[in-house]
Structure formats: structure tokens, C-alpha cells
Amino acid sequence: MKQIYKLVIIVCFLLCAANAKADIYNSMKTFNSALLCLDSRYVDTVNVDALTETAIKAMLKELDPHSTYLSPKEVEQMNEGLGGSFEGIGVRYQMENDTLLVINTVTGGPSEKVGILAGDRIIMVGDSTIAGLKFNTNEIQRRLRGPKGSVVDLGIMRQGERELLWFKVERDKIPVYSIDASYMAAPEIGYIRLSRFAQTTPEEFDKAMGKLDEQGMKHLIIDLQDNGGGYLNSAVELADFLLPSSELVVYTEGRSDGKRNYLTRHLFDHFKGRVVVLINEQSASASEILAGCLQDLDRGVIVGRRSFGKGLVQSPVRMPNGGMIRLTISHYYTPSGRCIQKPYTKGDQKSYNEDLLNRFKQGELQSADSIDFADSLKCYTRNGRVVYGGGGIMPDIFVPLDTTTYTKSHRAVNAKGSLNRFIVQYFKAHQQELHQQYPTIEDFLNEKSGFKVTDEMVGGIIEQARKDSAQSNELDSLYTNEIFRSQVAAYLANDLYEQGAYSRIMNHTSDVFNAGMAIINDEHRYKELLKSK
């Protein structure tokens, strides 16, 4: 009965939020009668908690595509991604033949402190064997993670040791970084890739900018491709690094939330060099806030493809069961006054989810001419350049999607996991040799003496792919596929060094990255793009 009353409270809140003029008490009475009827008279026992979640989800579906309900478990997972840390043992791992292989340990983390090494295999957790049992990712995480200060015994198999080695690991906070890569892409040009806008993102960005500044950075590329967003405030704080004080970054406006302006605070001397921002069709939410702000204020050149188009702001509402409603409370607008939310029909989530697929079918990802904006959505940047709302951020330089980059054989090898399996085996067999020969990422990337992917390695991957029944009759073409060789080297570098090693190698195969480099290197063209037309 207690659960039923909780449900009534939840329903009351939702109905108030959805329609303040509704006859709330009659609605509550009707809903409560239905639930009491189910609980007391239905032929089988009912799960009130499950019915509660189903009812909430059904109501939210009738609103907009971004008002959602998260279960308690989903809330926990979301907080790990955006909160900046989780609590666990501190290893990057990978499943190999149903065995947990340690790729590397988090620097200064619990596992490194007790002596666990890359290449070790975790066979037992406590008194439970995990090897050979085909656990999914969630089950593995459940066993390895736990509250800070809790202790877990790990049974490790190490090459050269006949018996299991036992380690007592005290779990601790493990950082989750939102910056995937930060390095000097060329003399005077820094590069930072952001995967999300988390609580720690401004602090991470500050540290990355400081290191790049020490290396002589004068201009900056910010890569927001595939960045689905996160915290609005984090996007505003990043704008602080690039703009003077009291600049409008974004404003929000909603029926009950009123209008709120978000301004730069100028807590420090802002960066004054050229700025290029890379976006694509998966760049959304907070990514669009930052990109749209810099475009509207003519502070940077946007390069890539039209972004996702999410201009709705969600507020978290905690539920008594530990779940959460992420309720849309307002629209957000870029400084020029444009709302970049793409059109949607209430209750039609399917069509909304298929928008990117439809863009591809209509040729938009291949040609900017396929994109049509209504004149009613026209806005103007500070310098008088025309920009449009109503459907994402349109870049200043459009770069079409290259559908020929990954061949059929390349896709087949990746889809079957053959490349991944080969890398795991190669890394395990050659890890010490690679570290000795290439102690730093710079040694690995050296044009003359650096690492080279051999024909023998490609042959090994092809052999693995054939064992995995990869569906392609053109596997031998991988011998001459330079992008495939770059990917092999990038995966190895990522296991040997910091996570950003992958981007450092693969960026040179990216048309969007290369277009961004061309713009930032050409001061005259950069300035011309930001002028009124």
C-alpha cells in the first residue's frame, strides 16, 4: 500500500508539470482507482514498481523526445559518465576467449599500487571464478566495482608464473575523463577532443590548455565530433576560456522556468588565438551550445557537418525509488536568438530517432546543397553573417561524409571483432618489446624510425578474419589499405600509451580534421570566413 501512495505522489507531480490547468484531483482519483483495482482484483500478483515505471514512461512519451525516465541503475550509470569518477579497482580490461585481460592500469590507481600489470589475466574475484563463464559487461563491472575503501581479492594469472598470484585491492575513486585527446597537432596548433561535457570538463580543459600553452600553442582546434553533450554549465564555463567577460553564451526560456542568461565571467585571461571547432551529425546539446556561441559571436570557424539539433533543456527530478525523470523545462537559444532544436511530433519517437538515417538517405551528409533552411529561421551573427535555427548548427565549412573510407573488407574485419582479437594477442606477445623500442608516443610515431604495420601483421588479421567467417571476398585488399594500417597502429598505440594516442594517429585519415587544419593554418581565409557577406 505504501508503494501505491508513492505512485500517487509521482503521478500528481507529473500531471502538474504537464498541464497546470488539468483537474489534478480527478486525474489522481481515476489513476489511483485503476491501480488499486489491479492490486486487489487482478488474476495474478502485480509488480507495483514495474507498473509505476511503465506508467511514467508512457506519460513522458506523449511530451517531447528528450523527456525521459531513468531507472535507479540507469541513474547510477549516467552519474558515472558525467560525474567524473566511479569507484572500483582501476584497470582497463578486455575479454579474450572468456578471460579478463588487463590492458593497462590507471596511473596511481588501486591496481597499479599493489603491482597488477598490463597483460595479467583476472581469473578469480574473491572466491568466485570469472574465467570461461561468458559474463556480460554489466556483470563484470558489478564484481569489480564497489564502494571506496572496500577490499577485493583478485586471483591473477601472469605469463611465466605457474600458479595464481593473489592481490588484495582496496577500491578507490577512479577518474572518468571527458577529454579523449590533447596534443600539439602541428607547431603552434593545439588540439583537444572532448567526448562529453561532465562536471570535471572545465578543470580538465584548463589543464590541457596549460600544457599546450607550455608547448607553444597559439591557435586551437576543439573536436566535438560525436560529443552528445552533458551539463549546460560546463559548456558555459568552457566559453570562459575563449571569450572576454560578460559575453552571452546561451539563454534559456520556458513556460514555468522564465528566461535565464548565461554569461562569461572572465575569471582569467581568455585565449585569443584562432579557434576552429569540428562537429558532425552526432554533436548535440552542450556541444551545440559551445559551437553555436562561438559561431554567433564570430569567435571561431565551425567545420564539419550539420549537428544533431537538440535545443531542449532537461531538469533532473529525483523519484522516491531512486530513479529520475529528466523533464524538459525550457528551450535554449544561442546569442543570435536561434533555437537549434530540430522539428518533432509529440509521441512519435520513432520518426525522431530515424532523423539521421533520413539525412543520409536524402544525401545531406554528402552534399550541403541537400540542406534547406526556411527564411523564417534566419538569424545574424555579430558580424552580420546569416545563420539558421530550427535544426542544428550548420558549419561554416561543410565536409561531406566519405562513405568510401571504410571498404567492405575493412567493415567485415571490424564487425567480426577480428582486428580486436589480433591486437589483444599481438599486444600480449610483444608488449615488453614495444615498450623498449618505443618508450614514448613520439618514438612510436617517428616518421623514420617509428612503428610500421607489416604485411605479416595484416596477414595475421586476415587469417583471423577468415577463422571468424568474415563476410567479404576482398580481404586481401587490406594489404594495400593505408587507413586500415593506420587503425591497426592506432589501436596498438592506445594500449601502449595514453588514450589520446588513437586520435593522434587516426586524425590524419579524417577529412574533417584535415579541413580544420587547412583553415586554422590560413589566417587570411580564416578571417574572411568570419566577415559579413
C-alpha positions, -999 to 999 in steps of 0.1 A, spaced: 0 0 0 29 23 8 42 19 -28 8 28 -42 7 61 -23 42 69 -36 29 63 -71 0 88 -65 25 114 -54 46 109 -86 15 110 -108 4 142 -92 37 158 -99 38 147 -135 3 159 -142 11 193 -126 42 196 -147 25 186 -179 -7 207 -176 -12 231 -147 -48 237 -157 -58 200 -156 -82 187 -129 -54 171 -109 -75 156 -82 -99 139 -106 -70 126 -126 -53 113 -94 -86 97 -83 -90 79 -116 -54 67 -117 -54 56 -81 -87 37 -85 -73 18 -115 -41 9 -96 -60 -2 -65 -82 -23 -87 -52 -40 -103 -36 -46 -70 -67 -61 -53 -85 -79 -81 -62 -88 -109 -60 -126 -115 -22 -127 -108 0 -108 -84 11 -75 -99 45 -58 -96 36 -23 -85 72 -9 -90 72 -22 -126 38 -7 -133 49 26 -118 79 28 -142 57 18 -172 31 45 -164 58 72 -160 75 62 -193 41 62 -211 32 97 -199 66 111 -209 64 96 -244 35 119 -250 57 150 -244 89 155 -263 117 132 -274 141 142 -246 118 139 -215 127 105 -202 126 83 -171 158 66 -158 157 36 -135 179 37 -104 205 16 -123 205 39 -152 209 70 -129 240 53 -114 255 47 -149 247 83 -160 263 98 -129 295 77 -136 297 92 -171 290 128 -162 302 129 -125 338 124 -134 345 92 -114 334 58 -103 346 36 -75 365 4 -84 399 -12 -89 413 10 -117 420 -12 -147 413 -10 -184 403 -46 -195 392 -66 -224 376 -100 -227 397 -125 -246 384 -160 -250 361 -156 -219 391 -144 -198 395 -109 -185 428 -94 -198 442 -63 -182 451 -38 -210 466 -13 -185 461 1 -150 451 36 -141 481 56 -131 482 59 -93 451 37 -90 444 8 -67 456 -20 -90 488 -3 -100 497 3 -63 495 -34 -55 515 -45 -86 490 -57 -111 504 -54 -146 492 -50 -182 489 -85 -197 477 -100 -164 446 -122 -166 420 -119 -138 408 -155 -131 391 -151 -97 373 -123 -79 371 -133 -42 362 -169 -41 344 -168 -75 359 -179 -108 351 -155 -136 373 -171 -164 354 -190 -190 319 -180 -179 310 -155 -206 299 -127 -183 285 -96 -199 300 -62 -192 274 -53 -165 282 -85 -146 319 -79 -148 315 -43 -136 293 -55 -107 320 -78 -94 350 -54 -99 334 -22 -87 323 -13 -52 324 15 -26 356 33 -19 376 15 9 361 -19 2 386 -47 -4 385 -74 -31 409 -103 -36 419 -110 -72 435 -142 -85 458 -133 -113 474 -155 -140 507 -140 -152 529 -152 -180 559 -171 -166 541 -179 -133 529 -214 -128 504 -206 -100 478 -179 -95 491 -147 -79 468 -132 -53 464 -94 -48 443 -76 -22 430 -45 -38 413 -16 -19 388 1 -42 391 38 -47 376 66 -68 386 61 -105 385 92 -127 365 92 -159 379 117 -183 359 138 -208 390 148 -228 399 119 -251 430 136 -266 451 167 -261 483 173 -281 501 196 -305 487 188 -339 514 210 -356 538 237 -345 516 265 -328 484 245 -332 469 227 -302 442 200 -305 416 190 -278 390 163 -283 360 163 -259 338 132 -256 313 147 -232 305 178 -210 309 165 -175 314 181 -141 351 179 -144 354 190 -180 363 227 -173 390 216 -149 403 191 -175 402 217 -202 421 242 -181 449 216 -175 450 207 -212 452 243 -223 480 249 -198 501 220 -211 495 231 -247 504 267 -239 537 254 -225 544 237 -258 539 269 -278 502 268 -287 489 299 -305 458 285 -322 434 258 -311 412 231 -327 383 218 -305 370 185 -317 333 180 -307 325 152 -332 303 125 -317 300 145 -285 264 140 -273 266 168 -247 261 168 -210 260 197 -185 250 231 -199 271 248 -172 302 230 -183 297 244 -219 293 279 -205 325 275 -184 344 264 -215 333 295 -233 351 314 -205 384 302 -219 377 317 -253 357 349 -248 360 381 -229 338 388 -198 301 394 -199 295 378 -233 262 360 -237 269 323 -243 233 310 -243 199 318 -228 171 295 -218 134 302 -217 105 281 -206 68 283 -195 75 279 -158 112 285 -157 113 320 -171 143 334 -190 179 329 -179 210 344 -194 243 326 -191 273 350 -194 311 345 -194 326 355 -161 362 361 -173 379 347 -143 412 346 -161 428 359 -193 410 343 -222 426 326 -252 430 350 -282 443 328 -310 424 314 -339 398 287 -330 383 260 -352 355 237 -339 349 203 -355 313 190 -354 292 163 -371 257 149 -371 263 133 -336 274 165 -319 245 175 -297 232 196 -268 261 212 -249 283 207 -279 259 228 -299 258 254 -272 295 259 -274 297 257 -312 267 279 -317 280 306 -293 314 308 -310 298 309 -344 272 336 -334 299 358 -319 323 352 -348 349 339 -325 356 307 -343 351 288 -376 329 257 -374 339 228 -397 322 195 -404 285 186 -409 252 199 -395 249 189 -359 222 169 -343 197 196 -334 189 193 -297 177 227 -283 158 215 -252 169 217 -216 162 189 -192 160 192 -154 165 162 -132 137 153 -108 145 126 -83 120 99 -77 113 81 -43 126 48 -58 160 62 -67 150 67 -103 149 101 -121 128 120 -145 147 142 -169 120 166 -177 122 192 -205 116 226 -188 129 251 -214 144 258 -248 179 271 -251 189 299 -276 223 309 -290 233 345 -287 218 354 -321 184 342 -308 182 309 -327 168 277 -312 185 249 -329 160 222 -319 150 201 -349 113 195 -355 95 167 -338 60 154 -333 49 147 -298 46 110 -291 64 100 -323 98 89 -310 104 65 -340 105 93 -366 127 114 -344 152 86 -339 153 80 -377 162 116 -385 199 109 -390 191 79 -412 168 101 -433 195 128 -436 218 101 -450 192 88 -475 184 123 -486 221 130 -494 226 157 -468 257 140 -453 273 140 -488 262 175 -500 254 208 -484 231 216 -513 207 190 -499 200 211 -468 172 236 -470 165 262 -442 134 283 -441 139 321 -443 118 324 -411 146 307 -392 172 332 -403 194 349 -377 226 370 -379 260 367 -362 277 397 -346 294 405 -380 261 401 -399 267 366 -413 235 346 -419 229 316 -396 198 294 -392 179 279 -363 154 250 -364 178 221 -370 213 220 -355 244 241 -362 253 244 -398 291 246 -401 309 274 -419 329 248 -438 309 217 -449 328 185 -451 309 156 -468 309 122 -452 333 99 -471 314 66 -475 344 51 -493 368 54 -463 360 20 -449 358 -7 -475 336 -38 -473 365 -59 -462 375 -33 -436 340 -32 -422 338 -70 -421 370 -73 -401 358 -48 -376 323 -62 -374 335 -97 -366 359 -84 -339 389 -100 -358 410 -69 -357 404 -65 -319 413 -101 -312 445 -99 -332 455 -67 -314 449 -83 -280 471 -113 -289 498 -91 -306 499 -67 -276 502 -96 -252 531 -112 -271 551 -80 -279 543 -56 -251 577 -55 -235 595 -54 -268 573 -25 -280 578 -5 -248 616 -10 -250 618 0 -287 592 29 -285 593 42 -249 572 73 -258 544 81 -282 568 103 -301 591 74 -307 562 53 -319 551 80 -344 586 89 -356 584 91 -394 617 73 -400 623 50 -370 587 47 -357 564 17 -357 553 3 -390 525 -22 -396 540 -51 -415 525 -73 -442 529 -102 -417 506 -84 -393 480 -77 -419 482 -113 -430 476 -124 -394 445 -102 -392 432 -116 -425 438 -151 -412 419 -143 -380 390 -128 -401 387 -160 -421 386 -181 -390 358 -157 -378 339 -162 -411 341 -125 -420 317 -119 -449 340 -104 -476 357 -118 -507 381 -90 -508 401 -94 -476 434 -94 -494 428 -58 -504 436 -49 -468 473 -53 -476 472 -20 -496 446 -2 -474 465 26 -457 436 36 -435 434 1 -422 471 1 -414 466 33 -395 438 18 -375 460 -12 -365 488 12 -354 463 34 -335 448 5 -315 483 -6 -305 494 29 -296 463 33 -275 472 2 -254 508 13 -251 503 49 -242 477 74 -231 442 72 -246 447 101 -269 472 81 -290 444 67 -311 432 102 -322 468 113 -329 471 86 -355 436 84 -369 431 122 -372 453 123 -403 428 100 -421 399 123 -412 386 147 -439 370 169 -412 403 172 -392 423 179 -423 398 206 -434 401 222 -399 439 221 -401 437 238 -435 415 266 -422 435 273 -390 467 274 -409 454 300 -434 450 333 -414 436 352 -444 409 326 -452 400 323 -415 394 360 -412 374 361 -445 351 334 -433 342 354 -402 334 386 -422 299 397 -432 289 385 -467 
